[in-house]
Amino acid sequence: MPAVKPPPSWMVRLNVAILRRGLRIGSQYLLSVRGRKSGTLRSTPISIATVEGERYIVAAFADAAWVANVRAAGEGELARGGISEPVRLFEVPVEARGPILRAFLQQVRGGVRFFGTADPEAVVSAAARYPVFRVVARPEPAPGPSR
């Protein structure tokens, strides 16, 4: 597969700003996760694929900082259209990524360019290069007793 580059940082910052204002950009959501070193909330635009009723985030770049932050924190917040949802994020084992990667390529047409090919079998054969996280709603903690 040909070498591909992530989007330029100015484009990511622009998308983050637009998504923070509650506007929608295609299939994108804003994923916010605590930084593994700073503890500061970090946000990045992501797209979600749905397979058999489960939601998944696919990273085309395994060395992206947000991937390391998700691995360290295991939870974050998804926002879209002014609605936020606390979530837990579980990394999917390499051997289980195939159906999710195929679905992502079908459902997130704009994301195909980051894989260097639209051929699902080529992407699946390189599944170890593409971290995949299952998204699970995290219930808000119950309010404590009133005093």
C-alpha positions as CSV (number, residue, x, y, z in Angstrom):
1,M,0.0,0.0,0.0
2,P,1.2,3.5,-0.7
3,A,2.4,5.7,2.1
4,V,-0.3,8.0,3.4
5,K,-0.1,11.0,5.7
6,P,-2.5,12.2,8.4
7,P,-4.5,15.3,7.7
8,P,-2.6,18.5,8.3
9,S,-2.8,19.8,11.9
10,W,-4.6,23.0,10.8
11,M,-7.4,20.9,9.3
12,V,-7.7,18.8,12.5
13,R,-7.8,22.0,14.6
14,L,-10.5,23.5,12.3
15,N,-12.6,20.3,12.5
16,V,-12.3,20.3,16.3
17,A,-13.4,23.9,16.5
18,I,-16.4,23.3,14.3
19,L,-17.4,20.1,16.2
20,R,-17.0,21.9,19.5
21,R,-19.6,24.4,18.3
22,G,-22.1,21.6,17.9
23,L,-22.0,21.6,14.1
24,R,-21.8,18.3,12.1
25,I,-19.1,17.4,9.6
26,G,-20.0,14.2,7.7
27,S,-19.7,11.2,10.0
28,Q,-17.3,12.9,12.4
29,Y,-17.6,13.0,16.2
30,L,-15.4,14.8,18.6
31,L,-13.5,12.3,20.9
32,S,-12.1,13.8,24.1
33,V,-9.7,11.8,26.2
34,R,-7.3,12.8,29.1
35,G,-3.7,13.0,28.0
36,R,-1.6,10.2,29.3
37,K,1.2,12.6,30.4
38,S,-0.5,15.9,31.0
39,G,-3.9,14.8,32.2
40,T,-5.3,17.6,30.1
41,L,-8.4,16.8,28.1
42,R,-7.4,16.3,24.4
43,S,-9.9,16.2,21.5
44,T,-9.7,14.8,18.0
45,P,-12.2,14.3,15.3
46,I,-13.0,10.6,14.6
47,S,-15.6,8.6,12.7
48,I,-17.6,5.7,14.0
49,A,-18.5,2.5,12.2
50,T,-21.4,0.3,13.4
51,V,-21.2,-3.5,13.2
52,E,-24.0,-5.7,14.6
53,G,-25.3,-2.8,16.8
54,E,-21.8,-2.1,18.3
55,R,-19.9,1.1,17.6
56,Y,-16.2,1.2,16.7
57,I,-13.5,3.8,16.2
58,V,-10.7,2.9,13.7
59,A,-7.3,4.6,13.7
60,A,-5.6,4.8,10.4
61,F,-2.4,5.9,12.2
62,A,-1.3,3.6,15.1
63,D,1.2,6.2,16.3
64,A,-1.3,9.0,16.7
65,A,-1.2,10.6,20.1
66,W,-5.0,10.1,20.6
67,V,-4.5,6.3,20.2
68,A,-1.9,6.3,23.0
69,N,-4.2,8.4,25.2
70,V,-7.1,6.1,24.6
71,R,-5.0,3.1,25.5
72,A,-3.9,4.8,28.7
73,A,-7.2,6.2,29.8
74,G,-9.7,3.6,28.5
75,E,-12.5,6.2,28.6
76,G,-13.5,9.5,27.2
77,E,-16.3,11.5,25.8
78,L,-18.0,11.5,22.4
79,A,-19.7,14.7,21.2
80,R,-21.8,15.4,18.1
81,G,-24.4,18.0,17.3
82,G,-24.2,19.5,20.8
83,I,-24.8,16.1,22.6
84,S,-22.0,14.6,24.7
85,E,-21.8,11.0,25.9
86,P,-19.3,9.5,28.3
87,V,-17.8,6.3,26.9
88,R,-15.4,3.5,27.7
89,L,-13.1,2.3,24.9
90,F,-11.8,-1.2,24.5
91,E,-9.2,-2.2,22.0
92,V,-10.2,-5.0,19.7
93,P,-7.7,-7.8,19.2
94,V,-6.1,-7.9,15.7
95,E,-7.7,-11.2,14.8
96,A,-11.2,-9.7,15.3
97,R,-10.7,-6.4,13.4
98,G,-11.5,-7.7,9.9
99,P,-15.3,-7.2,9.9
100,I,-14.9,-3.8,11.5
101,L,-12.3,-2.6,9.1
102,R,-14.6,-3.7,6.1
103,A,-17.5,-1.9,7.6
104,F,-15.5,1.2,8.3
105,L,-14.4,1.3,4.6
106,Q,-18.1,1.1,3.5
107,Q,-19.6,3.4,6.1
108,V,-16.9,6.1,6.3
109,R,-16.1,6.8,2.6
110,G,-14.0,9.9,3.5
111,G,-11.7,7.9,5.7
112,V,-10.7,5.5,2.9
113,R,-7.9,8.0,1.8
114,F,-6.0,7.4,5.0
115,F,-5.6,3.7,4.3
116,G,-3.9,4.1,0.9
117,T,-6.4,1.7,-0.7
118,A,-10.1,1.1,-0.9
119,D,-9.5,-2.6,-1.2
120,P,-11.0,-4.1,2.0
121,E,-8.8,-7.2,1.8
122,A,-5.6,-5.2,1.6
123,V,-6.7,-3.2,4.7
124,V,-7.8,-6.4,6.6
125,S,-4.5,-8.1,5.8
126,A,-2.7,-5.2,7.5
127,A,-5.1,-5.1,10.5
128,A,-2.2,-5.0,13.0
129,R,-1.4,-1.5,11.6
130,Y,-4.9,-0.2,12.4
131,P,-6.0,0.1,16.0
132,V,-9.7,-0.5,16.5
133,F,-11.7,0.5,19.7
134,R,-15.1,-0.7,20.7
135,V,-17.2,2.2,22.1
136,V,-19.4,1.4,25.1
137,A,-21.7,4.0,26.8
138,R,-20.4,4.8,30.3
139,P,-23.2,5.6,32.7
140,E,-22.9,8.9,34.6
141,P,-22.2,8.3,38.3
142,A,-25.3,8.6,40.4
143,P,-25.5,11.8,42.4
144,G,-24.4,11.5,45.9
145,P,-26.7,11.9,48.9
146,S,-27.9,15.5,49.6
147,R,-26.7,17.1,52.8
